[in-house]
Amino acid sequence: MSVVTCHLSIIITKYSEITCFCVKRRSSYCYESYSFLINFNMKTSVKHIYTSVACNRTPEVVDWNEQGLICFGATNAVVIYDRNSKDEDPLIVLSHHTSKVNSVKWVRKEDGTCTELLSCSADKTAAIWTLSDGLWKVTSVLKGHEEGVNCIHGLYTGNCLIVFSGSIDSSVRVWERTEGVATLTQTINLHSGLCLTLHAALLPISNQPLLFCALDDHKIHVFAKIDEYHRVHMLIGHEDWVRGLDVLKLDNECIMLASASQDTYIRVWKIQKHIEETTHGIKVEQKVFNAYNIDWSVKLDAVLAGHEGWVYGVQWQSIKDSNGQSSYRILTSSLDKTLIIWETDNQGGAWVEKVRVGEVGGNGLGFYGSRFGPNSILAHGYNGSLHIWEHKSSNSWVPSVVAGGHFGGAEEVRWEGRGRYLASTALDQTTRVHAPWRRKGSVTRWHEIARPQVHGYDLSALVLVSPTTLVSAAEEKVIRVFRAPNNFLLNYRNIVGDTLEDAIAGPEGASVPSLGLSNKAVFSEGDQKNGDDNDGYFVPIELTAPPTEETLMQNTLWPETHKLYGHGYEVHCLAAAADGSLLASACRATNVEHAAVILWETENWQQIQKLPSHNLTVTQLAFSPDSQRLLSVSRDRRWTIFKRREGSNLFDLEACTDKTNGVHTRIIWCCAWSHDGQVFGTGSRDGKVCLWSKTGSMSETSLEDYGLFGTPLEIPKESVTALDFAPRDAASRILAVGFDSGRIRIYGFDGDWSLKIELDNSAAHHLTVRRLCFRPGDDTWLASCGSDHLVRIYSIAL
């Protein structure tokens, strides 16, 4: 076995299974080099087990193609969701944009296949993504807009791809890509107008593009190319902003345009080659415009009234019956929480409502868009959730299991004590439980199976005191304790195929009373504890598959058992002892009094002690694995160790850093204990990761018998925001380190630092990594969450 001293640089993407290799110079992705011994036969692989994220709260940010691929914008990333995938994780995250993605669109070829998609962002750019050798890559970046790009559409004309992008800089830009090179061919100045949405289609006969732009004047402006694109017509009729457009080619001389508006109506326009009529009967009013030397007539074919709220989504679909006869239908979605499929009747061809599906109850505000899929329909909602209904019979549409996640920055992830499920919390005011869905003969996939808390404040922290007890903190002075209800325990067993211990008979479920913030217990019928003032929506339901969004919002809450008062400002972080006996909490602070850590006994949830030490907000707390020490780090650039008194739940100050011996020069964001409790690590904004342990000799400083364990790891131009130790032998310590850039690195430490793996922004996060947490047990699974709303689980083989 040959070994050699070298510099290692590994970048891991979604498709990672990469053997370690040597480089003579530093990679552009790596800021440092390390000299160490490496075994060339060692293989390092990363596998994505689970990705959880919601789509952006924007119209036209989701699209579904005929091959079953869903693409959507999630914060600054584009996500590809393959519902036909046989992998454990069907989501692929593509990181490119530096600001929020506003719209994504598949570019369809004449045969309906899609190997390219478009995305546009608030970063003032748009991108063309191309599938090449199984990987999605940005092949063209469209730069030129002076403000954010809010809508985009593209179509092929021969070997040329034409892309239209609309921006809040009051312009629409036209791009043409030929032979792999995209160039700006025209800027359409809308003067003070704002393009809300646009759609392009090929006109019959001429086979040339016609561009429809819905502006903020409630009109649809039609553009055709005469050397350059010029406005040739305006469609007038809507009384509020038009938010959705779609075109259907009816035959070789006619196209149909459907427009959805905030005036709650959908209008269907018929555009065909103009023929002079000589009849004397009643005639439908027609407008005529000229495009490509042909006269075209436009008439309003129908006005569809059925929604009670703003209509954001509209799409045509062509279908064929058993006899090969073609017919057409329209899918619309609205903020009234409904989707409608419209079809023409067999009598006079009038449009009628054939199918209506949607949400009932909950705290959502309706749908921002909808798309037809393979024998299914999809909608994306106010809470970033995806909803899919599958067509089962002639008029039966059944909700389907679909991926989802947080729609606000994810602040915390915690494994259950034995790693059986993962809990997360975020600034979207929810806590969520993620667990594996095990089905016979099918791949095991992780899904959200419960939403214990839907709150009125942004949530900042959570811990699991036991398999069935969760504690959370939000931007309020109260800490809330929740206990798993019987309905959750039943459904967990059905979905996961496992049973949680500590399952004491309790409430059936929980609901939130009107104008309330506390989850109130709901008991089964006939239980004498059942209150008669329950005005919530909880209905016990037995599940064999992960719940739908509607069920998650109202029927998977956990009842709140205690409120803990004691902090003077918003609670910022929590930690629970491994033995389950203690809870530690800290709040935002600017002085010693408010920065004190509070200890609570979980047996009776009583406050037993305040531990003063820091001068500013404590950023993270961590109990040692044996529950005998409590570590705190703070914005004051210091760490403190509190030691448990023998035979007691009280703690005393054991050691801390100060201005004379502190290594960190900036805010310490994170800390963690090694698996054996002999070493702990701290990470800070100055890009340093320091390991500390007992030295065996007492000093006269505040460090007492603690000191640095080896040389600090320094990463220039980075801010360390999260870290955790893998549960491995002390001889080979493995650390996961998360950065403000969103990247995650896996380091080994055996006296010297060695970089094992780096997960780039597509494989990890594209915004700040907020928390890293290795799963308890022998397998090396790492959970992470970030400000990009993502919660992810990786399997790492070293």
C-alpha positions in Angstrom: 0.0 0.0 0.0 1.6 3.2 -1.1 1.2 6.5 0.7 2.4 10.0 -0.2 2.3 13.5 1.2 0.0 15.6 -0.9 -2.6 18.3 -1.1 -6.1 17.1 -1.3 -9.1 18.8 -3.0 -12.4 17.1 -3.5 -15.6 18.7 -4.7 -18.7 16.6 -4.3 -21.9 17.2 -6.3 -25.3 15.5 -6.3 -23.9 12.5 -8.2 -21.0 12.0 -6.0 -19.0 8.8 -5.7 -15.5 10.1 -6.2 -12.1 8.5 -5.4 -9.6 10.8 -3.5 -6.9 12.2 -5.8 -3.9 14.6 -5.6 -3.5 18.0 -7.2 -0.4 20.1 -7.6 -2.1 23.4 -7.0 -5.1 24.5 -5.0 -8.6 24.0 -6.6 -10.5 27.3 -7.2 -13.1 25.9 -4.8 -10.6 25.2 -1.9 -9.0 28.0 0.0 -6.4 26.0 1.8 -4.1 23.0 1.4 -3.1 20.4 3.9 -0.2 18.0 4.0 -1.0 14.6 5.3 -0.8 10.9 4.5 -3.5 9.5 2.2 -4.2 6.0 1.1 -4.9 6.0 -2.6 -7.2 2.9 -2.2 -9.5 4.8 0.2 -12.8 5.7 -1.5 -15.1 8.4 -0.3 -18.7 8.6 -1.3 -21.7 10.8 -0.5 -25.2 9.8 -1.2 -28.3 12.0 -0.9 -30.9 10.2 1.2 -33.4 13.1 1.5 -34.0 16.6 0.3 -36.9 18.7 1.7 -37.8 22.1 0.4 -40.8 24.1 -0.7 -41.1 26.1 -3.8 -41.1 29.9 -3.9 -44.2 31.9 -3.2 -44.4 33.2 -6.8 -46.7 32.5 -9.8 -45.2 30.4 -12.6 -42.4 29.1 -10.5 -43.4 25.4 -11.1 -43.6 23.6 -14.4 -44.2 19.9 -15.3 -43.2 18.2 -18.6 -44.6 15.3 -20.5 -41.7 13.0 -19.2 -42.9 13.4 -15.6 -40.2 15.9 -14.5 -41.3 18.8 -12.3 -39.0 21.8 -12.0 -39.5 24.6 -9.5 -37.7 27.5 -8.0 -36.6 27.1 -4.3 -35.0 30.2 -2.9 -32.1 30.8 -5.3 -32.0 27.3 -6.6 -33.7 25.3 -9.4 -35.0 21.9 -8.2 -35.7 19.0 -10.5 -38.3 16.6 -9.0 -38.4 13.2 -10.8 -41.5 11.3 -9.5 -40.5 8.3 -11.6 -37.0 8.1 -10.0 -36.0 4.8 -8.3 -33.5 6.6 -6.1 -34.1 7.3 -2.5 -34.0 11.1 -3.1 -35.9 12.1 -6.2 -34.9 15.8 -5.9 -31.9 17.3 -7.7 -30.9 20.8 -6.5 -29.2 23.1 -9.1 -27.4 26.1 -7.7 -26.5 29.0 -10.0 -28.5 32.1 -9.3 -27.5 34.5 -6.5 -31.0 35.7 -5.7 -34.5 34.4 -5.6 -35.7 32.4 -8.6 -38.9 34.0 -9.9 -39.9 31.6 -12.7 -38.9 28.4 -14.4 -40.1 27.0 -17.7 -39.5 23.8 -19.7 -38.6 24.4 -23.3 -40.6 21.9 -25.3 -39.6 20.5 -28.7 -42.2 19.7 -31.4 -42.4 16.1 -30.2 -43.0 17.2 -26.6 -39.6 16.2 -25.2 -37.7 18.5 -22.9 -34.0 18.5 -22.5 -33.7 22.2 -21.6 -35.3 24.6 -19.2 -35.2 28.3 -18.4 -34.9 30.1 -15.1 -35.0 33.8 -14.2 -34.1 35.5 -11.0 -34.1 38.6 -9.0 -30.3 38.7 -9.6 -31.1 40.4 -12.9 -30.2 37.3 -15.0 -31.8 34.4 -16.7 -30.3 31.0 -17.5 -30.6 28.2 -20.0 -30.1 24.8 -18.5 -29.3 21.8 -20.7 -29.3 18.1 -19.9 -25.9 16.7 -21.0 -24.6 13.3 -20.1 -27.2 12.9 -17.3 -26.3 16.3 -15.7 -28.1 19.6 -15.8 -25.7 22.4 -16.6 -26.1 26.1 -17.3 -25.1 26.5 -21.0 -26.1 30.2 -21.4 -26.4 33.0 -18.9 -28.6 35.9 -20.1 -27.3 39.1 -18.7 -28.4 42.6 -19.5 -31.5 43.5 -17.5 -31.0 46.4 -15.0 -33.4 45.0 -12.5 -34.8 41.5 -11.4 -36.2 39.3 -14.1 -39.7 38.1 -13.2 -41.0 36.2 -16.2 -39.5 34.1 -19.0 -40.6 31.9 -21.9 -38.8 30.2 -24.8 -39.5 28.3 -28.0 -37.6 26.6 -30.8 -37.6 27.8 -34.4 -35.6 25.3 -36.4 -32.1 25.2 -34.8 -32.6 28.5 -33.0 -33.9 28.9 -29.4 -35.7 32.2 -28.9 -36.0 33.3 -25.3 -38.2 36.2 -24.1 -37.5 37.7 -20.6 -39.5 40.3 -18.8 -38.1 42.4 -16.0 -39.2 45.1 -13.5 -36.9 47.5 -15.4 -39.9 47.9 -17.8 -38.4 46.0 -20.6 -38.7 42.7 -22.4 -35.5 41.3 -23.9 -35.3 38.9 -26.8 -32.4 36.4 -26.9 -31.5 34.0 -29.7 -29.3 31.0 -29.2 -27.7 29.4 -32.3 -24.8 27.0 -32.3 -24.6 27.2 -28.5 -24.2 31.0 -28.3 -26.9 33.2 -26.9 -27.1 36.8 -28.0 -29.3 39.7 -27.2 -31.2 40.7 -30.4 -33.6 43.3 -29.1 -34.8 45.2 -26.1 -38.5 46.0 -26.1 -39.0 49.2 -24.1 -42.3 49.2 -22.2 -41.7 52.7 -21.0 -43.3 52.8 -17.6 -45.1 49.5 -18.0 -44.4 46.4 -16.1 -44.6 42.9 -17.7 -46.4 40.6 -15.3 -46.2 37.5 -17.5 -45.5 36.6 -21.1 -46.0 33.7 -23.5 -44.7 33.1 -27.0 -46.2 30.8 -29.7 -45.6 30.0 -33.3 -48.3 31.4 -35.6 -49.9 29.0 -38.0 -49.1 29.3 -41.8 -46.1 31.7 -41.2 -44.6 29.5 -38.5 -43.2 32.7 -36.9 -43.3 33.7 -33.2 -46.0 35.8 -31.7 -45.4 37.3 -28.3 -48.1 38.0 -25.7 -47.2 40.3 -22.8 -49.6 41.0 -20.0 -48.8 44.4 -18.6 -49.9 46.3 -15.5 -52.5 48.2 -17.6 -54.8 45.1 -17.5 -54.2 44.5 -21.3 -52.5 41.8 -23.2 -50.0 43.3 -25.7 -49.3 41.3 -28.9 -45.9 41.6 -30.6 -44.8 40.3 -34.0 -41.5 40.5 -35.7 -41.0 43.0 -38.6 -37.2 43.2 -38.6 -37.7 43.7 -34.9 -40.6 42.9 -32.6 -43.4 45.6 -32.7 -46.7 45.7 -31.0 -49.4 44.8 -33.5 -52.5 44.4 -31.3 -53.9 44.7 -27.8 -56.4 42.4 -26.1 -58.7 44.4 -23.9 -61.3 43.0 -21.6 -59.8 42.1 -18.2 -60.4 44.5 -15.4 -57.4 43.6 -13.3 -53.9 42.3 -13.8 -53.5 39.2 -16.0 -51.3 36.7 -14.2 -51.4 33.6 -16.5 -51.2 33.0 -20.2 -51.2 29.8 -22.3 -51.6 29.1 -26.0 -53.0 26.1 -27.8 -52.6 25.3 -31.5 -56.0 24.4 -32.7 -55.2 23.6 -36.3 -53.1 24.9 -39.2 -54.9 28.2 -39.3 -56.0 28.9 -35.7 -54.6 29.2 -32.2 -56.4 29.7 -28.9 -55.1 32.0 -26.1 -56.3 31.5 -22.5 -55.7 34.4 -20.0 -56.2 34.3 -16.2 -56.7 37.4 -14.2 -57.0 38.8 -10.8 -60.5 39.9 -11.8 -61.4 36.2 -11.1 -62.2 35.5 -14.7 -60.5 33.4 -17.5 -60.9 34.6 -21.0 -60.5 32.4 -24.1 -59.4 34.2 -27.3 -59.5 32.7 -30.8 -56.8 34.0 -33.2 -57.1 32.7 -36.8 -56.5 33.8 -40.4 -59.0 36.6 -41.2 -61.7 35.8 -43.8 -64.2 38.5 -44.8 -67.7 37.4 -43.8 -70.6 38.4 -46.0 -73.5 36.9 -43.9 -76.1 39.3 -42.5 -76.8 37.5 -39.3 -75.6 38.3 -35.8 -71.8 38.4 -35.9 -69.3 38.1 -33.1 -67.1 41.2 -32.8 -63.7 40.6 -34.3 -60.5 42.6 -34.3 -58.0 42.3 -37.1 -54.3 42.8 -37.0 -51.5 42.1 -39.5 -48.5 39.9 -38.7 -46.1 38.4 -41.2 -48.1 39.9 -44.1 -51.2 38.0 -43.1 -54.4 39.4 -41.6 -55.4 37.7 -38.4 -58.8 38.1 -36.7 -59.2 38.0 -32.9 -62.4 37.3 -31.1 -63.4 36.6 -27.6 -64.5 32.9 -27.6 -65.6 32.5 -23.9 -65.4 34.0 -20.4 -65.1 31.4 -17.7 -66.5 32.4 -14.3 -66.2 29.9 -11.5 -63.5 31.1 -9.2 -64.1 33.5 -6.2 -60.5 34.7 -5.9 -57.6 35.9 -8.0 -56.8 33.4 -10.8 -53.1 32.9 -11.2 -52.6 29.7 -13.2 -54.0 28.6 -16.5 -52.9 25.8 -18.9 -54.3 24.1 -22.0 -54.2 20.3 -22.6 -55.0 18.4 -25.7 -56.4 14.9 -25.2 -57.7 12.1 -27.4 -60.5 9.7 -26.8 -60.6 6.0 -27.6 -61.7 6.8 -31.1 -58.7 9.1 -31.7 -60.8 12.3 -31.6 -59.0 15.3 -30.2 -60.6 17.5 -27.5 -59.2 20.3 -25.3 -59.5 21.3 -21.7 -58.2 24.1 -19.5 -56.8 23.9 -16.0 -57.1 27.0 -13.7 -56.0 27.7 -10.2 -56.9 30.5 -7.8 -56.3 32.0 -4.4 -59.8 30.7 -3.5 -58.0 27.3 -2.8 -59.5 25.5 -5.8 -58.4 24.1 -9.1 -60.9 23.7 -11.9 -60.7 21.6 -15.1 -62.9 23.2 -17.8 -64.2 21.3 -20.9 -66.7 22.0 -23.7 -70.0 20.2 -23.5 -71.4 18.1 -26.3 -74.2 20.5 -27.1 -73.2 24.0 -28.2 -69.6 23.9 -27.3 -70.0 26.0 -24.2 -67.2 25.7 -21.5 -68.4 24.0 -18.3 -66.7 23.0 -15.1 -65.9 19.3 -15.1 -63.6 18.8 -12.1 -63.0 20.9 -9.0 -60.4 20.0 -6.4 -58.6 22.0 -3.7 -58.0 22.6 0.0 -60.4 22.8 2.9 -59.5 24.7 6.0 -55.9 25.3 7.1 -53.9 28.5 7.0 -53.0 28.6 3.4 -54.1 31.4 1.0 -54.8 29.4 -2.1 -52.8 28.4 -5.2 -50.2 30.4 -7.1 -50.2 28.1 -10.1 -51.2 24.8 -11.6 -49.9 22.4 -14.3 -51.1 19.2 -16.1 -49.0 16.2 -15.6 -49.1 12.5 -16.7 -52.7 11.6 -15.7 -52.4 14.1 -12.9 -52.7 17.7 -12.0 -50.4 19.8 -9.8 -50.8 23.0 -7.9 -48.4 25.0 -5.8 -49.7 27.0 -2.8 -49.2 30.0 -0.6 -47.1 27.9 1.8 -44.8 26.7 -1.0 -46.4 23.3 -0.9 -46.9 21.1 -3.9 -50.3 19.4 -4.3 -50.9 16.5 -6.8 -54.2 14.8 -7.6 -54.1 11.6 -9.7 -56.9 10.6 -12.0 -58.2 7.3 -10.8 -61.5 6.8 -12.6 -64.0 8.7 -14.8 -64.5 11.6 -12.4 -62.3 10.6 -9.4 -59.2 12.7 -8.5 -57.2 11.4 -5.5 -54.5 13.4 -3.6 -51.1 11.9 -4.0 -48.0 11.8 -1.8 -45.6 14.6 -2.9 -42.4 16.1 -1.8 -42.4 19.2 0.3 -40.6 21.2 3.0 -40.1 24.5 4.7 -40.8 27.8 2.9 -38.7 29.9 5.3 -35.1 29.7 6.5 -34.6 26.3 8.3 -33.0 27.1 11.7 -32.6 23.7 13.5 -32.5 20.0 12.8 -32.5 17.3 15.6 -32.4 13.6 15.4 -34.6 11.5 17.7 -32.4 9.7 20.3 -32.0 6.6 18.2 -32.0 8.3 14.8 -35.4 7.0 13.9 -36.8 10.3 12.7 -35.6 13.9 12.2 -37.3 17.1 13.5 -36.8 20.5 12.0 -38.0 24.0 12.6 -37.8 27.2 10.5 -38.7 30.8 10.1 -41.9 29.7 8.3 -43.4 29.3 11.8 -43.6 25.5 11.7 -41.9 22.5 13.2 -41.9 19.3 11.1 -41.1 15.6 11.6 -39.4 13.7 8.8 -39.3 9.9 8.7 -38.7 7.0 6.3 -41.7 5.6 4.4 -41.1 1.9 4.1 -43.2 0.0 1.5 -42.8 -3.6 0.5 -41.2 -4.0 -2.9 -40.4 -0.3 -3.2 -37.5 2.0 -2.3 -37.7 3.5 1.1 -38.1 7.3 0.9 -38.1 9.9 3.6 -41.1 12.2 3.9 -42.6 14.8 6.2 -45.1 12.8 8.3 -46.2 15.3 10.9 -46.2 19.0 11.7 -46.3 19.2 15.5 -46.5 23.0 15.6 -47.9 25.7 13.3 -47.1 28.9 15.2 -47.7 32.6 15.0 -44.0 33.6 15.4 -40.9 32.6 13.5 -39.4 29.5 15.2 -35.7 29.6 16.2 -34.9 26.3 18.0 -36.1 22.9 19.0 -34.9 19.8 20.9 -36.2 16.3 21.4 -36.2 15.5 25.1 -37.5 12.0 24.5 -38.9 10.1 21.4 -42.3 11.7 22.1 -41.5 15.0 23.7 -40.5 18.0 21.7 -39.5 21.5 23.0 -39.5 24.6 20.7 -38.6 28.2 21.0 -39.7 31.1 18.8 -39.4 34.9 18.6 -41.2 35.1 22.0 -40.1 34.8 25.6 -41.9 31.5 26.0 -40.6 28.0 25.6 -43.3 25.4 24.6 -43.3 21.7 25.4 -45.2 19.3 23.2 -46.1 15.6 23.5 -46.8 13.2 20.7 -50.5 12.3 20.6 -51.9 8.8 20.1 -52.8 9.6 16.4 -49.2 10.3 15.6 -48.0 7.1 17.3 -50.5 5.1 15.3 -49.6 6.7 12.0 -45.8 6.5 12.7 -46.2 2.8 13.1 -48.2 2.5 9.9 -45.9 4.6 7.8 -42.4 3.7 9.3 -43.1 0.2 10.4 -41.7 0.9 13.9 -43.0 1.6 17.3 -41.9 4.5 19.5 -41.4 3.6 23.1 -42.5 5.9 25.9 -46.0 5.8 24.4 -48.2 6.7 27.4 -51.9 7.0 26.6 -52.8 10.6 26.1 -54.7 13.0 23.8 -55.9 11.7 20.5 -54.5 14.8 18.8 -54.5 18.6 18.9 -56.0 21.7 17.4 -55.4 25.4 17.6 -58.3 27.4 18.9 -59.5 30.5 17.0 -57.1 33.4 17.7 -54.9 31.2 19.7 -51.2 30.2 19.6 -51.3 27.1 21.8 -52.0 23.6 20.5 -54.9 22.4 22.6 -55.3 18.7 23.3 -58.2 16.9 21.7 -59.3 13.6 23.3 -61.2 10.7 21.8 -65.0 10.5 22.0 -66.3 9.6 25.4 -63.2 10.6 27.2 -64.2 12.6 30.3 -61.3 14.9 29.7 -62.7 16.0 26.4 -63.6 19.7 26.6 -66.8 21.0 25.1 -65.2 24.2 23.9 -63.0 22.6 21.2 -63.3 24.8 18.1 -60.3 23.4 16.2 -60.3 21.3 13.0 -58.6 18.1 14.2 -60.1 14.9 12.9 -58.4 11.6 13.8 -57.2 9.9 10.7 -55.4 6.6 10.2 -52.7 6.8 7.5 -50.7 4.2 5.7 -48.8 6.8 3.6 -47.3 10.2 4.3 -50.1 12.8 4.8 -51.0 15.5 2.3 -50.4 19.2 2.9 -54.0 19.7 4.0 -53.7 16.9 6.6 -50.4 18.1 7.8 -51.7 21.6 8.5 -54.6 20.6 10.6 -54.5 16.9 11.7 -50.9 16.2 12.8 -50.4 18.8 15.5 -49.0 17.8 18.9 -50.7 19.0 22.0 -48.9 21.6 24.1 -48.3 20.4 27.7 -46.3 23.2 29.3 -45.2 26.8 28.8 -41.9 27.8 30.3 -41.4 31.4 31.4 -38.2 33.0 32.6 -36.4 34.8 29.9 -36.6 38.6 29.4 -36.2 38.5 25.6 -36.8 36.2 22.7 -35.5 32.7 23.3 -32.6 32.0 20.9 -31.3 28.4 21.5 -32.1 25.2 23.4 -30.2 22.0 24.4 -31.3 18.8 26.1 -29.2 16.5 28.1 -28.7 13.0 26.7 -30.3 11.4 29.7 -33.4 13.5 29.2 -33.4 15.0 32.6 -32.4 18.6 31.8 -33.2 21.4 29.3 -31.0 24.4 28.9 -32.1 27.6 27.2 -30.8 31.1 26.4 -32.3 34.3 24.9 -31.2 37.3 23.0 -29.2 39.5 25.3 -26.9 42.6 25.6 -25.9 42.2 29.2 -24.8 39.5 31.7 -28.2 39.3 33.3 -30.2 38.4 30.2 -27.4 36.3 28.7 -27.6 33.8 31.6 -28.4 30.2 30.6 -31.5 28.8 32.4 -31.7 25.2 33.4 -35.0 23.3 33.6 -35.8 19.9 35.1 -37.9 18.0 32.6 -39.6 15.8 35.2 -41.7 18.8 36.4 -40.5 21.5 34.0 -39.4 23.8 36.8 -36.6 26.3 36.5 -33.8 25.2 38.8 -30.8 27.5 38.0 -29.5 30.4 36.1 -25.9 30.2 34.9 -24.4 33.7 34.2 -21.2 34.0 32.2 -21.6 35.7 28.9 -22.1 39.3 28.1 -24.0 38.9 24.8 -26.4 36.5 23.2 -25.6 32.8 23.6 -25.6 31.4 20.0 -25.5 27.7 20.8 -25.7 25.3 23.8 -24.5 21.7 23.9 -24.6 19.1 26.6 -21.7 16.5 26.7 -22.7 13.0 25.8 -22.6 11.9 29.4 -24.8 14.9 30.4 -22.2 16.0 33.0 -21.0 19.2 31.2 -22.8 22.1 29.4 -21.0 24.1 26.8 -22.1 27.5 25.7 -20.7 29.8 23.0 -21.7 33.5 22.5 -21.5 36.6 20.4 -19.0 37.9 22.9 -16.4 35.6 21.3 -16.2 33.3 24.4 -17.0 29.8 25.3 -17.9 28.5 28.8 -18.0 25.0 30.3 -20.4 24.3 33.2 -19.9 21.1 35.2 -22.6 19.2 36.9 -22.4 18.7 40.6 -22.1 15.1 41.7 -25.5 13.7 42.5 -27.3 16.9 41.6 -28.9 18.6 38.6 -27.1 21.9 39.4 -24.1 23.1 37.5 -21.1 25.2 38.3 -18.7 27.2 36.1 -15.7 25.1 35.3 -13.8 27.0 32.6 -14.1 29.7 30.0 -12.2 31.8 27.6 -11.5 35.6 28.0 -9.7 38.3 26.1 -6.3 37.0 27.0 -6.7 33.4 26.0 -9.6 33.3 23.5 -8.5 32.2 20.0 -11.6 33.4 18.2 -11.6 37.0 17.1 -15.2 37.1 15.9 -18.6 35.8 16.9 -18.5 32.1 17.9 -21.5 30.7 16.0 -21.4 27.0 16.8 -20.1 24.3 19.1 -20.2 20.5 19.4 -18.9 17.6 21.5 -17.0 14.6 20.2 -18.7 11.3 20.5 -16.6 10.3 23.5 -17.0 13.6 25.3 -13.2 14.1 25.5 -13.0 17.0 23.0 -15.3 19.8 22.0 -15.1 22.1 19.0 -16.0 25.8 18.4 -16.5 27.6 15.1 -16.7 31.3 14.4 -17.1 34.1 11.9 -13.3 34.4 11.7 -13.2 31.1 9.8 -11.6 29.2 12.5 -12.5 25.8 13.9 -10.8 25.1 17.3 -10.7 21.8 19.2 -10.4 21.9 23.0 -9.8 19.3 25.7 -8.4 18.8 29.2 -4.6 19.2 29.2 -3.9 17.4 32.4 -2.3 20.4 34.1 -4.0 23.3 35.8 -3.3 26.9 34.6 -3.8 30.2 36.4 -6.1 31.5 33.7 -9.8 31.1 33.2 -9.2 28.1 31.1 -8.3 26.1 34.2 -7.1 22.7 32.9 -8.5 23.1 29.4 -6.5 24.0 26.3 -6.3 23.8 22.6 -6.3 20.3 21.2 -4.0 20.6 18.2 -3.7 23.5 15.9 -6.9 25.4 14.9 -8.2 24.9 11.4 -8.3 28.2 9.5 -10.4 28.8 6.4 -9.8 32.2 4.9 -12.7 34.2 3.5 -15.2 31.9 5.1 -17.5 32.1 8.2 -18.0 28.9 10.1 -21.7 28.6 11.1 -22.3 25.0 12.0 -20.3 21.9 13.0 -20.7 18.5 14.5 -18.6 15.4 15.2 -19.3 12.0 13.6 -20.0 9.2 16.0 -16.6 7.5 15.4 -13.6 6.3 17.3 -11.4 8.9 19.0 -8.4 7.8 17.0 -10.0 9.2 13.8 -12.2 12.2 14.6 -14.4 13.3 11.8 -16.0 16.7 11.8 -18.7 18.2 9.5 -18.2 22.0 9.1 -20.9 24.3 7.6 -20.2 27.7 6.2 -22.0 31.0 5.6 -21.4 30.3 1.9 -23.7 27.2 2.1 -20.9 24.7 1.5 -20.2 21.8 3.8 -16.8 20.2 4.4 -15.9 16.9 6.1 -12.6 17.0 7.9 -10.5 14.3 9.6 -8.4 15.1 12.6 -5.7 12.8 14.0 -3.2 15.5 15.1 -3.3 17.2 11.7 -6.3 18.4 9.7 -7.3 16.6 6.5 -10.0 17.7 4.1 -12.0 14.6 3.2 -15.0 15.9 1.2 -16.4 19.2 0.1 -20.1 19.5 -0.8 -20.7 22.3 -3.2 -23.7 24.7 -3.3 -25.8 22.2 -5.3 -25.0 19.2 -3.1 -25.2 21.1 0.2 -26.8 24.6 0.5 -26.5 27.9 -1.4 -27.2 30.1 1.7 -25.9 29.9 5.3 -25.7 26.4 6.8 -27.6 26.8 10.1 -27.1 23.4 11.7 -25.3 20.1 11.2 -26.3 17.0 13.1 -24.9 13.5 12.7 -27.3 10.6 13.2 -26.8 8.5 16.4 -25.6 5.0 15.5 -23.0 3.2 13.5 -23.9 4.5 10.0 -22.6 7.9 9.1 -25.7 9.9 8.2 -25.5 13.7 8.4 -28.5 16.1 8.5 -28.2 19.7 7.6 -30.5 22.7 7.3 -29.9 26.2 6.0 -31.3 29.7 5.3 -32.1 28.4 1.8 -35.1 26.5 3.3 -33.4 23.2 2.6 -33.3 20.2 5.0 -31.1 17.5 3.8 -29.8 14.0 4.8 -26.6 12.5 3.4 -25.0 9.1 3.8 -21.3 9.5 4.0 -18.9 6.5 3.5 -15.3 7.2 4.5 
